Amino acid sequence: MSGCAQGIGRAILESFIAAGATVIGIDIADQGQAICDAQRPAASFRRMDVTSDEHWADLVRSLVDEPPAVLVNNAGGLLSSATLHEHTPDVWRETLELNLTSVFLAMRSLIPLMLHRGSGSIINVGSVSGRVGQPDAAAYQAAKAGVAMLTRNAAVTYSGYGIRVNTLTPSVVATPSLSSESEERTAAFIARVPLRRPATPVEVSAAAIFLASDESSYVTGADLAVDGGYLA
């Protein structure tokens, strides 16, 4: 699973391990190593750039003998909250690379292993920002909307091969990333949440456990909102 070093990714990693899974945590941040070391032998860490096709190819070579049962694409982030006309081309490209291309590369790399295995569950972490228009963060919105459609495409394409693909869509989550947002922007988001509070990372990870497990064996192509009613 990618983006394991903090927030939602860390909560998913720890929840999976508590449920009995063996997890490879992926992140470019060094703190991912300490998080995975604390969970050994159930967790191992791989420092890699999720936007690098070569890094994904290296990972695949290490997994050939043990095809993964679950892939969680959680890496991503808001690089700019600028309006569309204020985005630079570089920020646009970097945002799509981190939030959308990384998901494409991960699925492109690991689906062949799941095809060999004959089963798999892929969970792509989206955002309500990819579902509802807002007056800023144009690149991030476009990327997360792309994740949702890429999920649907893969769900239809691979449903006959025992591979389920779903999107997990949080709204406001109490993570370190949220604390870096302006108070005004955070307050505006929370004001749209009927439950009037951010989710905890554990509340999001509980939904990931469901999508990874046999409890969701008839669920594919879905967009599971863990949003406190934001999209209601």
C-alpha positions in Angstrom: 0.0 0.0 0.0 1.3 3.5 -0.9 1.4 6.6 1.3 1.9 4.6 4.5 3.9 7.2 6.4 1.1 9.2 7.9 -2.6 9.9 8.1 -5.0 7.7 6.3 -2.2 5.5 4.9 -0.7 4.8 8.3 -4.2 4.0 9.7 -4.9 1.6 6.9 -1.6 -0.2 7.3 -2.1 -0.6 11.0 -5.7 -1.8 10.6 -4.7 -4.3 7.9 -2.0 -5.7 10.2 -4.5 -5.9 13.2 -6.8 -7.9 10.9 -4.0 -10.4 10.2 -2.5 -9.2 6.9 1.1 -8.9 5.9 1.7 -5.5 4.4 4.3 -3.8 2.2 4.3 -0.1 3.1 5.3 2.2 0.3 6.3 5.9 0.8 8.9 8.4 -0.3 9.1 9.7 3.2 11.7 8.2 5.5 9.3 8.0 8.5 7.5 5.1 6.7 10.5 3.0 7.6 10.0 3.5 11.4 6.3 2.9 11.1 6.8 -0.4 9.3 9.7 -1.4 11.6 7.4 -1.1 14.5 5.0 -3.6 12.9 7.5 -6.2 11.9 7.3 -9.0 10.8 3.8 -8.2 9.5 5.0 -5.1 7.8 8.0 -4.3 5.6 8.9 -0.9 4.0 9.8 0.0 0.5 11.0 3.6 -0.1 9.9 4.5 -3.7 8.6 7.2 -5.9 5.0 6.2 -6.9 5.3 8.3 -10.0 8.2 6.2 -11.3 7.5 3.3 -13.7 10.9 1.9 -12.9 10.2 1.8 -9.2 7.0 -0.1 -9.8 8.8 -2.5 -12.1 11.3 -3.2 -9.4 8.5 -3.9 -6.9 6.8 -6.3 -9.3 10.0 -8.3 -9.7 10.2 -8.7 -5.9 6.5 -10.0 -5.8 6.5 -12.5 -8.7 6.6 -15.5 -6.3 3.9 -13.9 -4.0 1.3 -12.0 -6.0 -0.5 -9.5 -3.8 -4.1 -10.0 -2.7 -4.8 -6.3 -2.1 -3.5 -3.1 -3.6 -4.2 0.2 -1.8 -3.4 3.4 -3.8 -3.3 6.1 -1.1 -0.4 8.2 -2.1 -1.3 11.7 -3.1 -1.8 15.2 -1.9 -2.9 18.8 -2.6 0.1 20.6 -4.1 -1.8 23.9 -4.8 -5.2 25.3 -3.8 -5.0 27.9 -6.5 -7.8 28.7 -8.9 -7.5 27.3 -12.4 -6.1 30.4 -14.1 -3.5 30.7 -11.3 -2.1 27.2 -11.7 1.3 26.9 -13.4 1.7 24.1 -16.0 4.4 22.6 -13.7 2.0 22.4 -10.7 -0.7 20.9 -13.0 1.6 18.2 -14.2 3.0 17.4 -10.8 -0.5 17.2 -9.2 -1.7 14.8 -11.9 1.5 12.7 -11.7 1.2 12.3 -7.9 -2.6 11.8 -7.6 -3.6 10.1 -10.9 -0.6 8.8 -12.9 0.7 7.0 -9.7 -2.6 5.1 -9.5 -2.4 4.1 -13.2 1.2 2.9 -12.8 0.4 0.9 -9.7 -2.6 -0.8 -11.3 -0.7 -1.3 -14.6 2.1 -3.0 -12.7 0.3 -5.2 -10.2 -2.9 -6.2 -12.1 -0.8 -8.8 -14.1 0.2 -10.4 -10.8 -3.4 -10.5 -9.7 -4.4 -12.0 -13.0 -1.9 -14.8 -12.3 -3.3 -15.1 -8.8 -6.8 -15.3 -10.1 -8.2 -12.7 -7.6 -7.5 -9.4 -6.1 -9.0 -6.2 -4.5 -7.8 -2.8 -5.5 -8.7 0.2 -3.4 -8.0 3.7 -4.8 -8.3 6.5 -2.3 -10.2 9.4 -3.9 -11.7 12.5 -2.4 -14.9 14.4 -2.4 -12.9 17.0 -4.3 -13.2 14.7 -7.2 -17.0 14.6 -7.0 -18.1 18.1 -6.3 -17.0 21.4 -7.8 -15.2 23.9 -5.7 -13.7 27.3 -6.4 -10.0 26.3 -6.1 -7.6 23.3 -6.4 -8.4 22.7 -10.0 -5.6 20.3 -10.7 -6.3 18.2 -7.6 -10.0 18.1 -8.4 -9.3 16.9 -11.9 -6.9 14.3 -10.7 -9.2 12.8 -8.1 -12.1 12.8 -10.6 -9.8 10.8 -12.9 -9.1 8.3 -10.1 -12.8 7.6 -9.8 -13.2 7.0 -13.5 -10.0 4.9 -13.7 -11.5 2.8 -10.9 -14.7 2.2 -12.9 -12.8 1.4 -16.0 -10.7 -1.2 -14.3 -13.7 -2.7 -12.4 -15.5 -3.4 -15.7 -12.4 -4.6 -17.4 -11.2 -7.1 -14.8 -14.5 -8.2 -13.2 -14.4 -11.5 -15.1 -10.9 -12.3 -13.6 -11.8 -12.2 -10.0 -10.4 -8.7 -9.5 -12.5 -6.1 -7.7 -11.7 -2.4 -8.0 -13.3 0.3 -5.8 -12.8 3.9 -4.8 -12.7 5.0 -1.2 -13.8 8.6 -0.9 -13.1 10.6 2.3 -14.0 14.2 2.9 -12.3 16.1 5.7 -9.9 13.8 7.7 -7.9 14.8 10.8 -4.5 14.2 9.4 -1.2 16.2 9.4 -2.2 17.4 5.9 -5.3 19.0 7.3 -3.3 20.8 9.9 -1.3 22.5 7.2 -4.4 24.0 5.6 -5.6 27.5 6.3 -8.1 27.8 9.1 -10.5 29.5 6.6 -10.3 26.6 4.1 -10.7 23.9 6.8 -13.6 25.7 8.3 -15.3 26.0 4.9 -15.0 22.2 4.4 -16.2 21.2 7.8 -19.2 23.6 7.4 -20.3 21.4 4.5 -20.1 18.2 6.5 -23.4 17.3 8.2 -21.6 15.6 11.1 -19.8 18.8 11.7 -16.4 17.2 12.3 -13.5 15.7 10.5 -13.2 11.9 10.2 -10.5 10.1 12.1 -8.0 8.1 10.0 -9.3 5.0 11.7 -12.8 5.6 10.5 -11.5 5.7 6.9 -9.4 2.6 7.4 -12.4 0.6 8.6 -14.0 1.2 5.2 -10.7 0.0 3.6 -10.9 -3.2 5.6 -14.4 -3.8 4.3 -13.4 -3.3 0.6 -10.3 -5.5 1.0 -12.2 -8.4 2.7 -14.6 -11.1 1.4 -17.4 -9.1 3.1 -17.4 -6.9 0.0 -17.2 -9.8 -2.4 -20.1 -8.4 -4.5 -18.8 -4.9 -4.5 -16.8 -3.6 -7.5 -16.8 -0.3 -9.4 -18.2 1.4 -6.3 -17.3 4.8 -4.8 -17.6 4.3 -1.0 -17.9 7.7 0.6 -16.6 8.1 4.2 -17.6 11.7 4.3 -19.8 12.5 7.2 -22.6 13.2 4.8 -20.7 15.7 2.6 -22.0 14.2 -0.6 -25.6 13.6 0.7 
